[in-house]
C-alpha cells in the first residue's frame, strides 16, 4: 500500500462516521452572518489596526528574517512584550507565532523534568489538567512525557481531592486549565483555583485564548484579575498565562505572560521559540494597536454578553441544549455527528456560517454546532439565525 492509498483509506473511514473535514471558502461579503469567526470584537478589519500593521512592516520589513535568537530580535518585539506584560498585569511576556505553538512548546518547557529537582534526570512534575482542555495542552503533556492527572471539568472539589492525595509528595505540582473553554463556552472559577493552587504550592498555567479581549478587567483576561491568592502566586513565579492575538485581538500569534526569570528560561529552553522564525512585523504592529484599543471597549463587551444571554434564552425555548455555556460562545449540542452536520448544512443554506465540532475535539456523542458571537452581529442577523433554527427543529 502506498501513501496515497493509505491516506484515502483513512479518509474513507473518517467519512463513514461523518468525521471527515474539508476546507470551505470564507467570502468577505458573508461575514455579517458568520458565527464561526473568533473575531469577537470585529477588530480584524479595523482600519487603524491594519494601518498600524502596515507602518510597522514599512519600517521593519514583511518578515523578521530569522528566529529571535538570530537576526529576528527587532526592537518592535521587545516593545510589544512590554506592552503585553502591562496589559496582563505581569512582570514579563514572550511573543509566539501561534497559540498552538505557545501551548505545545511553552507548557512542555514548563513540564520538562530537567527543570525540576536540580538533579541529573530531574523530577517529573505532577500535572493536574481539566478533562476538557484544548488539544494543544494535551499535546504539551505528551511532548514532555508526563502523565496527566485529569480532574472533572471545572470541578474544583475534585481538583482539591486529587491534590490532597499528593500532599506528602515532593514532586512539583502544576495545574493546567483554560479560563474560557472554547468548545463549552463556560468560565473557569479563577479565584477559587488560585486559592487551591496557593494552598498546595502549585504552579498555575492558564490558557486565555478565548478570554483575552472579552473577559477580565478591561478585557485583559481572567488571569489579569487582582486577588490575594493570585498576587501571592505571582510573587512565587507560579502564575503563567498564555493567550492569543488571533481571536478577540483580531490579528494572529500568541503570548506567554509570566515572571521575568521564567521568560528567560523559555528563551533558552522553549523549542517552539528557539527554533521558529519570529512573527511578521506587520503582526506586531497590528497587535500593539489592538491592545491599545481593547481596554476602552467595555460598552462593546457588555453588549456582547447581553446578546449571548438573550440568545441562550431564545434557543432554549426552541428546545436546544447549550450545555454549560455562560459566555459569548454558545454551543448547540445535538449529539451525533450526522445531526451536527445536518444542522450546519441547514444553517448554511439559510446564509449563516457556523462551526461543526465533532469528536475528538469534544467528548463522544457530544457533537455540536458552535455559535461564536461577535459585536458585528445585528438584531436582523440574530432573527435570521433563530428563524433557521426553528425551521430545523420543525423538520426533525
TIRO-249494 format. One record per residue (C-alpha): residue number from 1; residue in three letters; x, y, z. Coordinates in nm, 4 decimals, always signed. Each point is the difference from the previous one (the first is absolute). Layout:
! residues N
PT     i    aa          u          v          w
PT   NUM   ALA          X          Y          Z
...
END
This chain:
! residues 396
PT     i    aa          u          v          w
PT     1   UNK    +0.0000    +0.0000    +0.0000
PT     2   UNK    +0.1406    +0.3388    -0.0996
PT     3   UNK    -0.0495    +0.3301    +0.1804
PT     4   UNK    -0.2887    +0.1148    -0.2189
PT     5   UNK    -0.1840    -0.3281    +0.0537
PT     6   UNK    +0.0582    +0.0121    +0.3748
PT     7   UNK    -0.1184    +0.3619    +0.0139
PT     8   UNK    -0.3143    -0.0771    -0.2006
PT     9   UNK    -0.0809    -0.2951    +0.2229
PT    10   UNK    +0.0250    +0.2165    +0.3081
PT    11   UNK    -0.2154    +0.2719    -0.1596
PT    12   UNK    -0.2642    -0.2577    -0.0905
PT    13   UNK    -0.0125    -0.1166    +0.3617
PT    14   UNK    -0.0450    +0.3583    +0.1195
PT    15   UNK    -0.2779    +0.0570    -0.2516
PT    16   UNK    -0.1909    -0.3080    +0.1204
PT    17   UNK    -0.0565    +0.1658    +0.3392
PT    18   UNK    -0.0498    +0.3512    -0.1389
PT    19   UNK    +0.3398    +0.0916    +0.1419
PT    20   UNK    +0.1722    +0.1122    -0.3188
PT    21   UNK    +0.0924    +0.3681    -0.0124
PT    22   UNK    +0.0208    +0.2163    -0.3115
PT    23   UNK    +0.1188    +0.3542    -0.0692
PT    24   UNK    -0.2744    +0.2428    -0.1005
PT    25   UNK    +0.0311    +0.3525    -0.1433
PT    26   UNK    -0.0663    +0.2925    +0.2352
PT    27   UNK    -0.1268    +0.2876    -0.2176
PT    28   UNK    +0.0502    +0.3410    +0.1551
PT    29   UNK    -0.3486    +0.1120    -0.1069
PT    30   UNK    -0.1582    -0.2679    +0.2225
PT    31   UNK    +0.1686    +0.0959    +0.3277
PT    32   UNK    -0.3105    +0.1699    +0.1367
PT    33   UNK    -0.1653    -0.3426    +0.0335
PT    34   UNK    +0.3123    -0.1855    +0.1142
PT    35   UNK    -0.0226    -0.1745    +0.3388
PT    36   UNK    +0.3165    -0.2034    -0.0580
PT    37   UNK    +0.2411    +0.2923    +0.0357
PT    38   UNK    +0.1999    +0.0600    +0.3181
PT    39   UNK    +0.0286    +0.3722    -0.0812
PT    40   UNK    -0.2206    +0.0748    +0.2999
PT    41   UNK    +0.0581    +0.3781    +0.0046
PT    42   UNK    +0.0082    +0.0398    -0.3796
PT    43   UNK    +0.3520    +0.1421    +0.0096
PT    44   UNK    +0.1495    -0.2012    -0.2880
PT    45   UNK    -0.0991    +0.2576    -0.2622
PT    46   UNK    +0.0065    +0.3125    +0.2136
PT    47   UNK    +0.1817    +0.2633    -0.2033
PT    48   UNK    +0.2305    +0.1396    +0.2693
PT    49   UNK    +0.1183    -0.3496    +0.0944
PT    50   UNK    +0.0711    -0.0917    -0.3624
PT    51   UNK    +0.1824    +0.3294    -0.0472
PT    52   UNK    +0.2142    -0.0596    +0.3083
PT    53   UNK    +0.0990    -0.3348    -0.1466
PT    54   UNK    +0.0925    +0.1662    -0.3304
PT    55   UNK    +0.2121    +0.2626    +0.1739
PT    56   UNK    +0.1911    -0.2610    +0.1967
PT    57   UNK    +0.0584    -0.2058    -0.3163
PT    58   UNK    +0.1216    +0.3094    -0.1861
PT    59   UNK    +0.2575    +0.0621    +0.2712
PT    60   UNK    +0.1177    -0.3566    +0.0704
PT    61   UNK    -0.0946    -0.1958    -0.3130
PT    62   UNK    -0.2538    -0.2705    -0.0817
PT    63   UNK    +0.1924    -0.2656    +0.1929
PT    64   UNK    +0.2152    -0.0117    +0.3102
PT    65   UNK    +0.2747    -0.1838    -0.1992
PT    66   UNK    +0.0838    -0.2523    +0.2729
PT    67   UNK    -0.0668    -0.1308    +0.3465
PT    68   UNK    +0.0152    +0.2442    +0.2895
PT    69   UNK    +0.3298    -0.1555    +0.1073
PT    70   UNK    +0.1546    +0.0728    -0.3414
PT    71   UNK    -0.0944    +0.2975    -0.2176
PT    72   UNK    -0.3640    +0.0336    +0.1013
PT    73   UNK    +0.0109    +0.1829    +0.3328
PT    74   UNK    -0.1255    +0.3318    -0.1335
PT    75   UNK    -0.0721    +0.2691    +0.2563
PT    76   UNK    -0.3709    -0.0100    -0.0903
PT    77   UNK    -0.0201    -0.3464    +0.1578
PT    78   UNK    +0.1404    +0.1154    +0.3304
PT    79   UNK    -0.2300    +0.3019    -0.0046
PT    80   UNK    -0.3026    -0.2224    -0.0547
PT    81   UNK    +0.1079    -0.2379    +0.2750
PT    82   UNK    +0.0210    +0.2877    +0.2469
PT    83   UNK    -0.3465    +0.1071    -0.1131
PT    84   UNK    -0.1394    -0.3526    +0.0425
PT    85   UNK    +0.1516    -0.0321    +0.3476
PT    86   UNK    -0.1676    +0.3249    +0.1045
PT    87   UNK    -0.3275    -0.1081    -0.1648
PT    88   UNK    +0.0029    -0.3266    +0.1979
PT    89   UNK    +0.1237    +0.1490    +0.3302
PT    90   UNK    +0.3057    -0.2224    -0.0306
PT    91   UNK    +0.3722    +0.0496    +0.0495
PT    92   UNK    +0.0968    -0.1097    -0.3521
PT    93   UNK    -0.1340    -0.1543    -0.3204
PT    94   UNK    +0.1272    -0.1964    -0.2988
PT    95   UNK    -0.1602    +0.0093    -0.3463
PT    96   UNK    -0.0624    -0.3096    -0.2147
PT    97   UNK    -0.1191    -0.0556    -0.3561
PT    98   UNK    -0.3125    -0.1974    +0.0950
PT    99   UNK    -0.1997    -0.1135    +0.2986
PT   100   UNK    +0.0611    -0.3661    -0.0746
PT   101   UNK    +0.3749    +0.0647    -0.0127
PT   102   UNK    -0.0081    +0.1927    +0.3272
PT   103   UNK    -0.1941    -0.2724    +0.1814
PT   104   UNK    +0.1670    -0.3050    -0.1493
PT   105   UNK    +0.3561    +0.1235    +0.0470
PT   106   UNK    -0.0393    +0.2518    +0.2853
PT   107   UNK    -0.1911    -0.2341    +0.2289
PT   108   UNK    +0.2279    -0.2887    -0.0984
PT   109   UNK    +0.2977    +0.2088    +0.1126
PT   110   UNK    -0.1723    +0.0649    +0.3328
PT   111   UNK    -0.0639    -0.3741    +0.0425
PT   112   UNK    +0.3540    -0.1014    -0.0996
PT   113   UNK    +0.1377    -0.2359    +0.2644
PT   114   UNK    +0.3429    +0.1632    -0.0266
PT   115   UNK    -0.1485    +0.3282    +0.1266
PT   116   UNK    -0.0988    -0.1540    +0.3318
PT   117   UNK    +0.2014    -0.1593    +0.2780
PT   118   UNK    +0.3510    +0.1262    -0.0680
PT   119   UNK    +0.1309    -0.3523    -0.0615
PT   120   UNK    +0.1054    -0.1996    -0.3054
PT   121   UNK    -0.3188    -0.1157    -0.1692
PT   122   UNK    -0.2070    +0.2481    +0.1979
PT   123   UNK    -0.3327    -0.0655    +0.1654
PT   124   UNK    -0.3253    -0.0701    -0.1820
PT   125   UNK    -0.2639    +0.2530    +0.1044
PT   126   UNK    -0.3517    -0.0955    +0.0981
PT   127   UNK    -0.2229    +0.1564    -0.2662
PT   128   UNK    -0.3690    +0.0610    +0.0789
PT   129   UNK    -0.2020    +0.0759    -0.3130
PT   130   UNK    -0.3626    +0.0766    -0.0754
PT   131   UNK    -0.1505    -0.2842    -0.2030
PT   132   UNK    -0.1275    +0.2432    -0.2647
PT   133   UNK    +0.3261    +0.1890    -0.0593
PT   134   UNK    +0.0959    +0.0939    -0.3544
PT   135   UNK    +0.1887    -0.2562    -0.2100
PT   136   UNK    +0.3168    +0.2133    +0.0064
PT   137   UNK    +0.0159    -0.0317    +0.3795
PT   138   UNK    -0.0325    -0.3774    -0.0199
PT   139   UNK    +0.2680    +0.0002    -0.2715
PT   140   UNK    +0.2373    +0.1889    +0.2317
PT   141   UNK    -0.0386    -0.2705    +0.2639
PT   142   UNK    +0.0769    -0.2657    -0.2616
PT   143   UNK    +0.3078    +0.1906    -0.1158
PT   144   UNK    +0.1256    +0.0282    +0.3576
PT   145   UNK    -0.0699    -0.3676    +0.0646
PT   146   UNK    -0.2056    +0.0655    +0.3123
PT   147   UNK    -0.3141    -0.1753    +0.1140
PT   148   UNK    -0.3069    +0.2188    +0.0385
PT   149   UNK    -0.2064    -0.0182    +0.3170
PT   150   UNK    -0.3311    +0.1131    -0.1444
PT   151   UNK    -0.2693    +0.1646    +0.2101
PT   152   UNK    -0.3645    +0.0248    -0.0972
PT   153   UNK    -0.0761    +0.3069    -0.2054
PT   154   UNK    +0.0063    +0.3152    +0.2135
PT   155   UNK    -0.0462    -0.2138    +0.3128
PT   156   UNK    +0.2141    +0.1718    +0.2634
PT   157   UNK    -0.1040    -0.2504    +0.2679
PT   158   UNK    +0.1324    -0.2839    -0.2142
PT   159   UNK    +0.3227    +0.1918    -0.0673
PT   160   UNK    +0.0450    +0.0523    +0.3747
PT   161   UNK    -0.0655    -0.3677    +0.0646
PT   162   UNK    +0.2677    -0.1020    -0.2506
PT   163   UNK    +0.2521    +0.2485    +0.1373
PT   164   UNK    -0.0665    -0.1173    +0.3558
PT   165   UNK    +0.1017    -0.3519    -0.1018
PT   166   UNK    +0.3475    +0.1340    -0.0738
PT   167   UNK    +0.0464    +0.2246    +0.3032
PT   168   UNK    +0.3091    -0.1868    +0.1148
PT   169   UNK    +0.1590    -0.0125    -0.3443
PT   170   UNK    +0.3060    +0.2129    -0.0683
PT   171   UNK    -0.0726    +0.0017    -0.3719
PT   172   UNK    -0.0881    +0.3440    -0.1374
PT   173   UNK    -0.3719    +0.0484    -0.0628
PT   174   UNK    -0.1306    +0.1773    -0.3101
PT   175   UNK    -0.3653    +0.0810    -0.0764
PT   176   UNK    -0.0960    +0.0531    -0.3651
PT   177   UNK    -0.3327    +0.1394    -0.1177
PT   178   UNK    -0.1710    +0.2328    -0.2430
PT   179   UNK    -0.1771    +0.3051    +0.1409
PT   180   UNK    -0.2733    +0.0139    -0.2659
PT   181   UNK    -0.0517    -0.3429    -0.1522
PT   182   UNK    -0.0224    +0.0375    -0.3756
PT   183   UNK    -0.2353    -0.2905    -0.0658
PT   184   UNK    -0.2128    +0.0115    +0.3175
PT   185   UNK    -0.0219    +0.3797    +0.0247
PT   186   UNK    +0.0284    +0.0071    +0.3794
PT   187   UNK    +0.2241    +0.1791    +0.2501
PT   188   UNK    +0.2658    -0.1347    +0.2330
PT   189   UNK    -0.0470    +0.1055    +0.3668
PT   190   UNK    +0.3410    +0.1677    -0.0085
PT   191   UNK    +0.0084    +0.1384    +0.3535
PT   192   UNK    -0.0947    -0.3359    +0.1505
PT   193   UNK    +0.2624    -0.1800    -0.2066
PT   194   UNK    +0.2637    +0.2526    +0.1101
PT   195   UNK    -0.0846    -0.0589    +0.3672
PT   196   UNK    +0.0273    -0.3771    -0.0490
PT   197   UNK    +0.3311    +0.0352    -0.1823
PT   198   UNK    +0.1461    +0.2231    +0.2701
PT   199   UNK    -0.1071    -0.2426    +0.2716
PT   200   UNK    +0.1857    -0.2810    -0.1795
PT   201   UNK    +0.2956    +0.2116    -0.1181
PT   202   UNK    -0.0894    -0.0835    -0.3597
PT   203   UNK    +0.0947    +0.1798    -0.3207
PT   204   UNK    -0.2979    +0.1170    -0.2074
PT   205   UNK    +0.0059    +0.0034    -0.3823
PT   206   UNK    -0.3113    +0.1573    -0.1524
PT   207   UNK    -0.1056    +0.0175    -0.3648
PT   208   UNK    -0.1745    +0.3350    -0.0596
PT   209   UNK    -0.0537    -0.0406    -0.3761
PT   210   UNK    -0.3766    +0.0619    +0.0125
PT   211   UNK    +0.0115    +0.2386    +0.2980
PT   212   UNK    +0.2565    +0.2547    -0.1208
PT   213   UNK    -0.1858    +0.3110    -0.1136
PT   214   UNK    -0.3390    -0.1110    +0.1299
PT   215   UNK    +0.0255    -0.0926    +0.3677
PT   216   UNK    +0.1762    +0.1338    +0.3070
PT   217   UNK    +0.0745    +0.3632    +0.0905
PT   218   UNK    -0.0175    +0.2110    -0.3178
PT   219   UNK    +0.0120    -0.3166    -0.2076
PT   220   UNK    +0.3462    -0.0904    +0.1246
PT   221   UNK    -0.1031    -0.3591    +0.0739
PT   222   UNK    -0.0983    -0.1836    +0.3149
PT   223   UNK    +0.3661    -0.0653    +0.0748
PT   224   UNK    +0.0513    +0.3763    +0.0396
PT   225   UNK    -0.2412    +0.0218    +0.2925
PT   226   UNK    +0.1304    +0.1310    +0.3301
PT   227   UNK    -0.0533    -0.2350    +0.2925
PT   228   UNK    +0.2125    -0.0806    +0.3075
PT   229   UNK    +0.0623    -0.3600    -0.1098
PT   230   UNK    +0.0898    +0.1066    -0.3544
PT   231   UNK    +0.2358    +0.2663    +0.1316
PT   232   UNK    +0.1674    -0.2554    +0.2278
PT   233   UNK    +0.0414    -0.2462    -0.2879
PT   234   UNK    +0.1558    +0.2745    -0.2123
PT   235   UNK    +0.2516    +0.0707    +0.2763
PT   236   UNK    +0.1003    -0.3669    -0.0133
PT   237   UNK    +0.0163    +0.0095    -0.3797
PT   238   UNK    -0.2819    -0.2544    -0.0022
PT   239   UNK    -0.2450    +0.1924    -0.2223
PT   240   UNK    +0.0587    -0.0710    -0.3712
PT   241   UNK    -0.2520    +0.1293    -0.2516
PT   242   UNK    -0.0227    -0.0844    -0.3683
PT   243   UNK    -0.2285    +0.1804    -0.2409
PT   244   UNK    -0.0456    +0.0625    -0.3693
PT   245   UNK    -0.0099    +0.3015    -0.2288
PT   246   UNK    -0.2070    -0.1956    -0.2525
PT   247   UNK    -0.3470    +0.0217    +0.1524
PT   248   UNK    -0.1411    +0.3151    +0.1628
PT   249   UNK    +0.3252    +0.1878    -0.0716
PT   250   UNK    -0.0719    -0.0572    -0.3693
PT   251   UNK    +0.3521    -0.0741    -0.1266
PT   252   UNK    +0.2130    -0.3136    +0.0501
PT   253   UNK    +0.2636    -0.1389    +0.2338
PT   254   UNK    +0.0096    -0.0553    +0.3746
PT   255   UNK    +0.1787    +0.0858    +0.3234
PT   256   UNK    +0.1025    -0.1447    +0.3321
PT   257   UNK    -0.0114    +0.2467    +0.2901
PT   258   UNK    +0.2044    -0.1019    +0.3020
PT   259   UNK    +0.2892    +0.0961    +0.2260
PT   260   UNK    +0.3157    +0.1478    -0.1549
PT   261   UNK    +0.2103    -0.2984    +0.1062
PT   262   UNK    -0.2409    -0.2516    -0.1529
PT   263   UNK    -0.0028    +0.2026    -0.3216
PT   264   UNK    +0.3793    -0.0306    -0.0166
PT   265   UNK    -0.0345    -0.3740    +0.0583
PT   266   UNK    -0.2429    -0.0235    -0.2946
PT   267   UNK    +0.2398    +0.1942    -0.2216
PT   268   UNK    +0.2539    -0.2735    +0.0697
PT   269   UNK    -0.2103    -0.3150    +0.0242
PT   270   UNK    -0.3278    +0.0477    -0.1907
PT   271   UNK    +0.0593    -0.1752    -0.3326
PT   272   UNK    -0.2931    +0.1689    -0.1736
PT   273   UNK    +0.1607    +0.3355    +0.0747
PT   274   UNK    +0.3650    -0.0933    -0.0527
PT   275   UNK    -0.0450    -0.1684    -0.3376
PT   276   UNK    -0.2717    +0.2153    -0.1587
PT   277   UNK    +0.0303    +0.3104    -0.2127
PT   278   UNK    -0.1469    +0.2968    +0.1844
PT   279   UNK    -0.3454    +0.1232    -0.1098
PT   280   UNK    -0.0427    +0.2554    -0.2761
PT   281   UNK    +0.0504    +0.3639    +0.1075
PT   282   UNK    -0.3436    +0.0718    -0.1489
PT   283   UNK    -0.1506    -0.2242    +0.2667
PT   284   UNK    +0.1980    +0.1713    +0.2756
PT   285   UNK    -0.1121    +0.3475    -0.1013
PT   286   UNK    -0.3640    -0.1014    -0.0373
PT   287   UNK    -0.0069    -0.1815    +0.3347
PT   288   UNK    +0.1523    +0.2975    +0.1785
PT   289   UNK    -0.2734    +0.2284    -0.1307
PT   290   UNK    -0.2748    -0.2486    +0.0884
PT   291   UNK    +0.1267    -0.0257    +0.3584
PT   292   UNK    -0.0203    +0.3796    +0.0270
PT   293   UNK    -0.3636    -0.0095    -0.1110
PT   294   UNK    -0.1360    -0.2994    +0.1927
PT   295   UNK    -0.0109    +0.1521    +0.3534
PT   296   UNK    -0.2371    +0.2701    -0.1289
PT   297   UNK    -0.2574    -0.2462    -0.1358
PT   298   UNK    -0.1958    -0.0701    +0.3184
PT   299   UNK    -0.3258    +0.1067    -0.1656
PT   300   UNK    +0.0533    -0.2440    -0.2853
PT   301   UNK    +0.0850    -0.2807    +0.2414
PT   302   UNK    -0.3158    +0.0685    +0.1982
PT   303   UNK    -0.2124    -0.0113    -0.3150
PT   304   UNK    +0.1604    -0.3299    -0.1002
PT   305   UNK    -0.0717    -0.1604    +0.3381
PT   306   UNK    -0.3609    +0.1214    -0.0121
PT   307   UNK    -0.0435    -0.1378    -0.3515
PT   308   UNK    +0.1330    -0.3386    +0.1128
PT   309   UNK    -0.2380    -0.0152    +0.2961
PT   310   UNK    -0.2929    +0.0908    -0.2244
PT   311   UNK    +0.0933    -0.2550    -0.2663
PT   312   UNK    +0.0360    -0.2793    +0.2550
PT   313   UNK    -0.3471    +0.0719    +0.1377
PT   314   UNK    -0.1505    +0.0022    -0.3495
PT   315   UNK    +0.1603    -0.3232    -0.1210
PT   316   UNK    -0.0962    -0.1740    +0.3247
PT   317   UNK    -0.3634    +0.0835    -0.0819
PT   318   UNK    +0.0521    -0.1712    -0.3356
PT   319   UNK    +0.1188    -0.3127    +0.1789
PT   320   UNK    +0.3752    +0.0267    -0.0538
PT   321   UNK    +0.2585    -0.1046    +0.2578
PT   322   UNK    +0.2742    +0.2616    +0.0490
PT   323   UNK    +0.1933    -0.2102    +0.2490
PT   324   UNK    +0.1967    +0.1957    +0.2581
PT   325   UNK    +0.0244    +0.3222    -0.2001
PT   326   UNK    +0.0028    +0.3296    +0.1888
PT   327   UNK    +0.2190    +0.2040    -0.2368
PT   328   UNK    +0.0001    +0.1364    -0.3555
PT   329   UNK    +0.0494    -0.3572    -0.1266
PT   330   UNK    -0.3336    -0.1836    -0.0291
PT   331   UNK    +0.0133    -0.3683    -0.1018
PT   332   UNK    -0.3095    -0.1768    -0.1312
PT   333   UNK    +0.0651    -0.3540    +0.1208
PT   334   UNK    -0.1818    -0.2470    -0.2284
PT   335   UNK    +0.1863    -0.3237    +0.0786
PT   336   UNK    +0.0760    -0.1900    -0.3183
PT   337   UNK    +0.2392    +0.1001    -0.2759
PT   338   UNK    -0.2765    -0.0396    -0.2579
PT   339   UNK    -0.2373    +0.2341    +0.1829
PT   340   UNK    +0.2808    +0.2505    +0.0455
PT   341   UNK    +0.0816    +0.0095    -0.3713
PT   342   UNK    -0.3682    +0.0112    -0.0930
PT   343   UNK    -0.0558    +0.3053    +0.2207
PT   344   UNK    +0.3090    +0.1719    -0.1343
PT   345   UNK    -0.1125    -0.0637    -0.3588
PT   346   UNK    -0.3504    +0.1246    +0.0791
PT   347   UNK    +0.1400    +0.3239    +0.1416
PT   348   UNK    +0.2397    +0.0363    -0.2929
PT   349   UNK    -0.2947    -0.0217    -0.2394
PT   350   UNK    -0.1613    +0.2802    +0.2015
PT   351   UNK    +0.3110    +0.2132    -0.0558
PT   352   UNK    +0.1475    -0.0527    +0.3472
PT   353   UNK    +0.3508    -0.1362    +0.0483
PT   354   UNK    +0.0731    -0.2066    +0.3122
PT   355   UNK    +0.2522    -0.2539    +0.1262
PT   356   UNK    -0.0759    -0.3722    +0.0196
PT   357   UNK    +0.2004    -0.1346    +0.2936
PT   358   UNK    +0.0311    -0.3760    +0.0275
PT   359   UNK    +0.2020    -0.2537    +0.1992
PT   360   UNK    +0.2860    -0.0147    +0.0810
PT   361   UNK    -0.0161    +0.3804    +0.0417
PT   362   UNK    -0.2937    -0.0606    +0.2358
PT   363   UNK    -0.0977    -0.3148    +0.1964
PT   364   UNK    -0.1774    -0.2895    -0.1788
PT   365   UNK    -0.3693    +0.0576    -0.0770
PT   366   UNK    +0.0394    +0.3717    +0.0739
PT   367   UNK    +0.0302    +0.1370    -0.3538
PT   368   UNK    -0.1193    +0.3566    -0.0261
PT   369   UNK    -0.0438    +0.3025    -0.2175
PT   370   UNK    +0.2038    +0.2755    +0.1612
PT   371   UNK    -0.1292    +0.3567    -0.0139
PT   372   UNK    +0.2725    +0.2590    +0.0588
PT   373   UNK    -0.1621    +0.3378    +0.0555
PT   374   UNK    +0.1641    +0.3265    -0.0967
PT   375   UNK    -0.0770    +0.3685    +0.0338
PT   376   UNK    -0.0879    +0.0288    -0.3701
PT   377   UNK    -0.3045    -0.2272    +0.0200
PT   378   UNK    -0.3156    +0.2090    -0.0328
PT   379   UNK    -0.3560    -0.0649    +0.1147
PT   380   UNK    -0.0843    -0.0972    -0.3586
PT   381   UNK    +0.2767    -0.2603    +0.0013
PT   382   UNK    -0.1217    -0.1519    +0.3277
PT   383   UNK    -0.3582    -0.0075    -0.1316
PT   384   UNK    +0.1125    -0.1845    -0.3133
PT   385   UNK    +0.1991    -0.2459    +0.2114
PT   386   UNK    -0.2944    -0.0715    +0.2314
PT   387   UNK    -0.2382    -0.0411    -0.2932
PT   388   UNK    +0.2347    -0.2560    -0.1578
PT   389   UNK    +0.0407    -0.1861    +0.3308
PT   390   UNK    -0.3768    -0.0120    +0.0496
PT   391   UNK    -0.0561    -0.1383    -0.3503
PT   392   UNK    +0.2638    -0.2715    +0.0599
PT   393   UNK    -0.1731    -0.1036    +0.3218
PT   394   UNK    -0.3323    -0.0299    -0.1880
PT   395   UNK    +0.1629    -0.2328    -0.2523
PT   396   UNK    +0.1624    -0.2319    +0.2538
END
